[in-house]
Amino acid sequence: MSENKTQNTIDEVSKIFSTYLIKNGLRKTPERFAILEEIYKRNDHFDAEALYIHMKTQNYRVSRATVYNTLELLVACDLVRKHQFGKNLAQYEKSYGFKQHDHAVCIETGEVFEFCDPRIQQIKELVAEMLDFEITHHSLTFYGYSKEGREKKK
């Protein structure tokens, strides 16, 4: 993503987050917006602890609790997606402006791969029609061994 596009996205999500905080009577703190910005500069899946450590190494003055609480707020306003990939550790990814995709997780390395297949959308639409069901979102995760994971396992 280009630097301009990244900054435009950060500006857009900041407005959405600001509106959400005001609507819910929550404070608009610089720390919350710094966390949001750092997330939208990333291009990976991450856990809360890794984000906290990253922010500390960037000399941000944020507490661990602020990172965890802000992540939950960002999930609540649909700017961040939370995943539980078979471990007790939740992982997150930015969600605004990103097309629906699914995941494959290497059991050995923990690496998360993203993929998109239009047939999944077709199946979703078929199921919705058959069941007269409004699907708001879905989650599909495959677990197995990547090439690197298979080599490590040997």
LOKERO-195286 format. One record per residue (C-alpha): residue number from 1; residue in three letters; x, y, z. Coordinates in nm, 2 decimals, padded with zeros to 4 digits, m for minus. Example, Ala and Ser with C-alpha at 12.3 -4.5 7.8 and 13.67 -1.06 7.14 Angstrom:
<seros>
sero num: 1	residuo: ALA	X: 01.23	Y: m00.45	Z: 00.78
sero num: 2	residuo: SER	X: 01.37	Y: m00.11	Z: 00.71
</seros>
This chain:
<seros>
sero num: 1	residuo: MET	X: 00.00	Y: 00.00	Z: 00.00
sero num: 2	residuo: SER	X: 00.14	Y: 00.34	Z: m00.09
sero num: 3	residuo: GLU	X: 00.22	Y: 00.59	Z: 00.18
sero num: 4	residuo: ASN	X: m00.06	Y: 00.83	Z: 00.06
sero num: 5	residuo: LYS	X: m00.31	Y: 00.55	Z: 00.05
sero num: 6	residuo: THR	X: m00.21	Y: 00.43	Z: 00.40
sero num: 7	residuo: GLN	X: m00.24	Y: 00.79	Z: 00.53
sero num: 8	residuo: ASN	X: m00.58	Y: 00.83	Z: 00.37
sero num: 9	residuo: THR	X: m00.70	Y: 00.50	Z: 00.52
sero num: 10	residuo: ILE	X: m00.56	Y: 00.61	Z: 00.86
sero num: 11	residuo: ASP	X: m00.75	Y: 00.94	Z: 00.83
sero num: 12	residuo: GLU	X: m01.08	Y: 00.76	Z: 00.74
sero num: 13	residuo: VAL	X: m01.05	Y: 00.50	Z: 01.02
sero num: 14	residuo: SER	X: m00.97	Y: 00.78	Z: 01.27
sero num: 15	residuo: LYS	X: m01.29	Y: 00.96	Z: 01.18
sero num: 16	residuo: ILE	X: m01.49	Y: 00.63	Z: 01.22
sero num: 17	residuo: PHE	X: m01.32	Y: 00.56	Z: 01.55
sero num: 18	residuo: SER	X: m01.38	Y: 00.92	Z: 01.68
sero num: 19	residuo: THR	X: m01.75	Y: 00.90	Z: 01.59
sero num: 20	residuo: TYR	X: m01.77	Y: 00.56	Z: 01.77
sero num: 21	residuo: LEU	X: m01.61	Y: 00.69	Z: 02.08
sero num: 22	residuo: ILE	X: m01.83	Y: 01.01	Z: 02.10
sero num: 23	residuo: LYS	X: m02.14	Y: 00.80	Z: 02.03
sero num: 24	residuo: ASN	X: m02.05	Y: 00.57	Z: 02.32
sero num: 25	residuo: GLY	X: m01.95	Y: 00.84	Z: 02.56
sero num: 26	residuo: LEU	X: m01.58	Y: 00.73	Z: 02.56
sero num: 27	residuo: ARG	X: m01.28	Y: 00.95	Z: 02.58
sero num: 28	residuo: LYS	X: m01.08	Y: 01.03	Z: 02.26
sero num: 29	residuo: THR	X: m00.73	Y: 00.99	Z: 02.39
sero num: 30	residuo: PRO	X: m00.41	Y: 01.03	Z: 02.19
sero num: 31	residuo: GLU	X: m00.30	Y: 00.68	Z: 02.30
sero num: 32	residuo: ARG	X: m00.61	Y: 00.52	Z: 02.14
sero num: 33	residuo: PHE	X: m00.55	Y: 00.69	Z: 01.81
sero num: 34	residuo: ALA	X: m00.18	Y: 00.61	Z: 01.82
sero num: 35	residuo: ILE	X: m00.27	Y: 00.24	Z: 01.86
sero num: 36	residuo: LEU	X: m00.51	Y: 00.26	Z: 01.57
sero num: 37	residuo: GLU	X: m00.25	Y: 00.42	Z: 01.35
sero num: 38	residuo: GLU	X: 00.01	Y: 00.16	Z: 01.43
sero num: 39	residuo: ILE	X: m00.23	Y: m00.12	Z: 01.35
sero num: 40	residuo: TYR	X: m00.32	Y: 00.04	Z: 01.01
sero num: 41	residuo: LYS	X: 00.05	Y: 00.07	Z: 00.93
sero num: 42	residuo: ARG	X: 00.09	Y: m00.30	Z: 00.96
sero num: 43	residuo: ASN	X: 00.03	Y: m00.57	Z: 00.70
sero num: 44	residuo: ASP	X: 00.01	Y: m00.88	Z: 00.92
sero num: 45	residuo: HIS	X: m00.18	Y: m01.06	Z: 01.19
sero num: 46	residuo: PHE	X: m00.06	Y: m00.98	Z: 01.54
sero num: 47	residuo: ASP	X: m00.14	Y: m01.04	Z: 01.90
sero num: 48	residuo: ALA	X: m00.19	Y: m00.77	Z: 02.16
sero num: 49	residuo: GLU	X: 00.14	Y: m00.84	Z: 02.34
sero num: 50	residuo: ALA	X: 00.34	Y: m00.80	Z: 02.01
sero num: 51	residuo: LEU	X: 00.16	Y: m00.47	Z: 01.94
sero num: 52	residuo: TYR	X: 00.23	Y: m00.35	Z: 02.30
sero num: 53	residuo: ILE	X: 00.60	Y: m00.44	Z: 02.27
sero num: 54	residuo: HIS	X: 00.62	Y: m00.27	Z: 01.93
sero num: 55	residuo: MET	X: 00.46	Y: 00.05	Z: 02.06
sero num: 56	residuo: LYS	X: 00.70	Y: 00.05	Z: 02.36
sero num: 57	residuo: THR	X: 01.00	Y: 00.01	Z: 02.12
sero num: 58	residuo: GLN	X: 00.86	Y: 00.31	Z: 01.92
sero num: 59	residuo: ASN	X: 00.87	Y: 00.51	Z: 02.25
sero num: 60	residuo: TYR	X: 00.49	Y: 00.54	Z: 02.28
sero num: 61	residuo: ARG	X: 00.36	Y: 00.59	Z: 02.63
sero num: 62	residuo: VAL	X: 00.09	Y: 00.33	Z: 02.64
sero num: 63	residuo: SER	X: 00.01	Y: 00.07	Z: 02.90
sero num: 64	residuo: ARG	X: m00.06	Y: m00.29	Z: 02.83
sero num: 65	residuo: ALA	X: m00.42	Y: m00.24	Z: 02.95
sero num: 66	residuo: THR	X: m00.47	Y: 00.05	Z: 02.71
sero num: 67	residuo: VAL	X: m00.36	Y: m00.17	Z: 02.42
sero num: 68	residuo: TYR	X: m00.59	Y: m00.45	Z: 02.52
sero num: 69	residuo: ASN	X: m00.88	Y: m00.22	Z: 02.59
sero num: 70	residuo: THR	X: m00.84	Y: m00.03	Z: 02.27
sero num: 71	residuo: LEU	X: m00.82	Y: m00.35	Z: 02.06
sero num: 72	residuo: GLU	X: m01.16	Y: m00.45	Z: 02.20
sero num: 73	residuo: LEU	X: m01.30	Y: m00.11	Z: 02.11
sero num: 74	residuo: LEU	X: m01.16	Y: m00.14	Z: 01.76
sero num: 75	residuo: VAL	X: m01.32	Y: m00.49	Z: 01.73
sero num: 76	residuo: ALA	X: m01.65	Y: m00.35	Z: 01.85
sero num: 77	residuo: CYS	X: m01.66	Y: m00.08	Z: 01.58
sero num: 78	residuo: ASP	X: m01.55	Y: m00.32	Z: 01.30
sero num: 79	residuo: LEU	X: m01.21	Y: m00.16	Z: 01.24
sero num: 80	residuo: VAL	X: m01.02	Y: m00.46	Z: 01.36
sero num: 81	residuo: ARG	X: m01.10	Y: m00.83	Z: 01.33
sero num: 82	residuo: LYS	X: m01.02	Y: m01.07	Z: 01.61
sero num: 83	residuo: HIS	X: m00.93	Y: m01.44	Z: 01.54
sero num: 84	residuo: GLN	X: m00.87	Y: m01.74	Z: 01.76
sero num: 85	residuo: PHE	X: m00.65	Y: m01.96	Z: 01.55
sero num: 86	residuo: GLY	X: m00.67	Y: m02.28	Z: 01.76
sero num: 87	residuo: LYS	X: m00.45	Y: m02.14	Z: 02.04
sero num: 88	residuo: ASN	X: m00.53	Y: m01.95	Z: 02.35
sero num: 89	residuo: LEU	X: m00.38	Y: m01.64	Z: 02.19
sero num: 90	residuo: ALA	X: m00.61	Y: m01.41	Z: 02.00
sero num: 91	residuo: GLN	X: m00.47	Y: m01.25	Z: 01.69
sero num: 92	residuo: TYR	X: m00.59	Y: m00.94	Z: 01.52
sero num: 93	residuo: GLU	X: m00.58	Y: m00.78	Z: 01.18
sero num: 94	residuo: LYS	X: m00.71	Y: m00.45	Z: 01.03
sero num: 95	residuo: SER	X: m01.04	Y: m00.49	Z: 00.85
sero num: 96	residuo: TYR	X: m01.15	Y: m00.15	Z: 00.71
sero num: 97	residuo: GLY	X: m01.12	Y: m00.14	Z: 00.33
sero num: 98	residuo: PHE	X: m01.00	Y: m00.50	Z: 00.30
sero num: 99	residuo: LYS	X: m01.19	Y: m00.76	Z: 00.11
sero num: 100	residuo: GLN	X: m01.32	Y: m01.08	Z: 00.27
sero num: 101	residuo: HIS	X: m01.06	Y: m01.34	Z: 00.29
sero num: 102	residuo: ASP	X: m01.00	Y: m01.67	Z: 00.46
sero num: 103	residuo: HIS	X: m00.70	Y: m01.82	Z: 00.64
sero num: 104	residuo: ALA	X: m00.47	Y: m02.12	Z: 00.65
sero num: 105	residuo: VAL	X: m00.26	Y: m02.16	Z: 00.96
sero num: 106	residuo: CYS	X: 00.05	Y: m02.37	Z: 00.99
sero num: 107	residuo: ILE	X: 00.03	Y: m02.58	Z: 01.31
sero num: 108	residuo: GLU	X: 00.41	Y: m02.60	Z: 01.34
sero num: 109	residuo: THR	X: 00.52	Y: m02.24	Z: 01.28
sero num: 110	residuo: GLY	X: 00.20	Y: m02.05	Z: 01.36
sero num: 111	residuo: GLU	X: 00.23	Y: m01.86	Z: 01.03
sero num: 112	residuo: VAL	X: m00.10	Y: m01.73	Z: 00.90
sero num: 113	residuo: PHE	X: m00.16	Y: m01.74	Z: 00.52
sero num: 114	residuo: GLU	X: m00.45	Y: m01.54	Z: 00.36
sero num: 115	residuo: PHE	X: m00.64	Y: m01.66	Z: 00.05
sero num: 116	residuo: CYS	X: m00.95	Y: m01.55	Z: m00.14
sero num: 117	residuo: ASP	X: m01.16	Y: m01.78	Z: m00.35
sero num: 118	residuo: PRO	X: m01.48	Y: m01.65	Z: m00.52
sero num: 119	residuo: ARG	X: m01.64	Y: m02.00	Z: m00.48
sero num: 120	residuo: ILE	X: m01.67	Y: m01.94	Z: m00.11
sero num: 121	residuo: GLN	X: m01.88	Y: m01.63	Z: m00.18
sero num: 122	residuo: GLN	X: m02.10	Y: m01.83	Z: m00.41
sero num: 123	residuo: ILE	X: m02.15	Y: m02.10	Z: m00.14
sero num: 124	residuo: LYS	X: m02.23	Y: m01.82	Z: 00.12
sero num: 125	residuo: GLU	X: m02.50	Y: m01.68	Z: m00.11
sero num: 126	residuo: LEU	X: m02.64	Y: m02.03	Z: m00.18
sero num: 127	residuo: VAL	X: m02.67	Y: m02.11	Z: 00.19
sero num: 128	residuo: ALA	X: m02.83	Y: m01.77	Z: 00.26
sero num: 129	residuo: GLU	X: m03.09	Y: m01.83	Z: m00.01
sero num: 130	residuo: MET	X: m03.16	Y: m02.20	Z: 00.08
sero num: 131	residuo: LEU	X: m03.20	Y: m02.12	Z: 00.45
sero num: 132	residuo: ASP	X: m03.36	Y: m01.77	Z: 00.40
sero num: 133	residuo: PHE	X: m03.07	Y: m01.66	Z: 00.63
sero num: 134	residuo: GLU	X: m02.90	Y: m01.32	Z: 00.64
sero num: 135	residuo: ILE	X: m02.52	Y: m01.39	Z: 00.67
sero num: 136	residuo: THR	X: m02.34	Y: m01.10	Z: 00.81
sero num: 137	residuo: HIS	X: m01.99	Y: m01.25	Z: 00.81
sero num: 138	residuo: HIS	X: m01.81	Y: m01.58	Z: 00.81
sero num: 139	residuo: SER	X: m01.48	Y: m01.74	Z: 00.92
sero num: 140	residuo: LEU	X: m01.30	Y: m02.02	Z: 00.74
sero num: 141	residuo: THR	X: m00.97	Y: m02.14	Z: 00.86
sero num: 142	residuo: PHE	X: m00.77	Y: m02.44	Z: 00.74
sero num: 143	residuo: TYR	X: m00.51	Y: m02.59	Z: 00.97
sero num: 144	residuo: GLY	X: m00.21	Y: m02.79	Z: 00.85
sero num: 145	residuo: TYR	X: 00.16	Y: m02.77	Z: 00.77
sero num: 146	residuo: SER	X: 00.33	Y: m02.52	Z: 00.54
sero num: 147	residuo: LYS	X: 00.64	Y: m02.62	Z: 00.35
sero num: 148	residuo: GLU	X: 00.85	Y: m02.46	Z: 00.62
sero num: 149	residuo: GLY	X: 00.65	Y: m02.63	Z: 00.89
sero num: 150	residuo: ARG	X: 00.69	Y: m02.97	Z: 00.73
sero num: 151	residuo: GLU	X: 01.06	Y: m02.92	Z: 00.71
sero num: 152	residuo: LYS	X: 01.08	Y: m02.82	Z: 01.07
sero num: 153	residuo: LYS	X: 00.87	Y: m03.12	Z: 01.18
sero num: 154	residuo: LYS	X: 01.12	Y: m03.37	Z: 01.03
</seros>
